[in-house]
Amino acid sequence: MSDRRDGTPEAALDAEDAADSADGSAGADADPSPDGGHAAAAPSTHTVRLELVDEPGQLLAALHPIADNGGNLLSIYHERGNKTPRGRIPVEVDFEATPDRFEEIVEALRSEGVNVMQAGTERYAEEVTLLLFGHLIDTDLSDTLSRIEACESASVADVSLAAPQGTEEVSSARLRLEARAGETDAALAAVRDLAAEKELRVVEPLTGVEA
Amino acid sequence: MRLAVIGAGAVGRSVVELASEYGHEIVAVADSSTATVADGSGPDGTRGGANSPAGVDPDAVVARKAERGIVGDDDPEDALAADYDVLVEATPTTLGDAEPGFSHVTRALERDRHAVLANKGPVAERFGDLRAAVDDSDGEIRYEATVGGAIPAVSTVEDIEPGHVTAVRGVLNGTANFILTRMAAEGLDYDHVLAEAQDLGVAEADPSFDVDGTDAALKCVILANVLSFGAADDPADAREFTLDDADVSGIRDVPGSALRLAAEDGRTVRLIGEATGETVRVAPRLVPENGTLAVSGTQNIVQIETSHAGRLNISGRGAGGPETASAVLGDVGRLE
């Protein structure tokens, strides 16, 4: 794959796009379809943000799925001093891959149990956290989650459940969704509809407001 | 300016007490069943203290209200008919036809006098009717005190110009904010914190208006009217908002466990109202725990999104007698 690094203007632009998204401005400034206008099979630079458990070998385990699926590693930024609220270590990895292979890499990472916070500028470009409360368990939480998962705009990245009064009383869940660029509103609307159907309440984030 | 204050609750009384500090004179005060009218303007000409020969004695009014539950021996009708420059409408907010506040204001306008409202009802429920009454009058209306207490929300939006404001959002109900703050800080449930808030006088015996989001929604409806009418070239094209246009959900059923899950993730829940020229929405929302909108206790915050000037934040006391009176008296000053 490294023979693609020929310094053509397209490649330089792609790298810039990826750098933008690494700054946290994914979705807002980045082209939502970075592959548009390029030949479908052209590799481009992608940035994924991963959350690793603070244990030996975790980084290597996370890099294997990238290399094994045809990704060309460009850089790894290991933010060791910076932990997420749950004590994980965020790692940012840049690599080149064709769009197809990029999809495969993300799938492979997830099937290895690696938590992909943000990937590239196309899929999972936006992350959104919300709360659900009500009779979550009586209304079949796993059905709720799989129906959110089935929605094209988003996938469920993380779920935390609190049922302090047992499973028959009101319980709460915090959901982290990964949404496609520009589709956060659609994802929230899908959750809202589902919640209305199951008589659950949603506490939505204020999106687009960096308080 | 000569003021007639209609309504003798916390806000009305504070206006009476503070008016002279702002260079204004109180010529009449009324509550729902009694009134006092200054010498020379009342039918019997008996009122007026020694220190304010032309006006009503503020201390005497406040003392009578506290001791005997009346403001004076006159009829409220006399206060409405008094010779004032500005009528201050500070009666309790009512929904639907917004009476009697609405008629108090239109009667002032019919006499070509100004009106300043602390009562949200007429501005939220009958904005179009109010504007029509203003169009037929030499008097004007102002209503800064209806949104965010001491916070200059309406005048700031007017200064920026509504056409250049894309949205206004914020925490606009101190009672709901106090409850959410305490629930998050102490890990307590809603019922426990509500009882505490009632003991402290932060929540009313019937807290529905605050915790169901109605109060915040009325304020957002008023802001939506300001944005909609202010941005329209022709007011006839502007969309009028009432409470029925607002999408409202309150905090009554938010469980403590939801706040704990939010806190684990560096977030918290606030009852956020949002108004644009097209929508009004009030709902509990997730916000960053240490973010600008996560004001504590009974504090309010108004966040204004502008086209050319980024975002403005104004926080402060959203309720209280002297706080709201300061907004009323600021409005009176703008009418001079």
Interface residues (C-beta under 8 A of the other chain):
Chain A: P85 R86 T129 L130 L131 F133 S160 A162 A163 P164 V170 S171 S172 A173 R174 R201 V203 E204 P205 L206 V209 A211
Chain B: R169 S249 D253 V254 P255 G256 S257 A258 R260 L261 A262 E264 D265 G266 R267 V269 I272 A283 P284 R285 L286 V287 P288 G291 T292 L293 A294 Q303
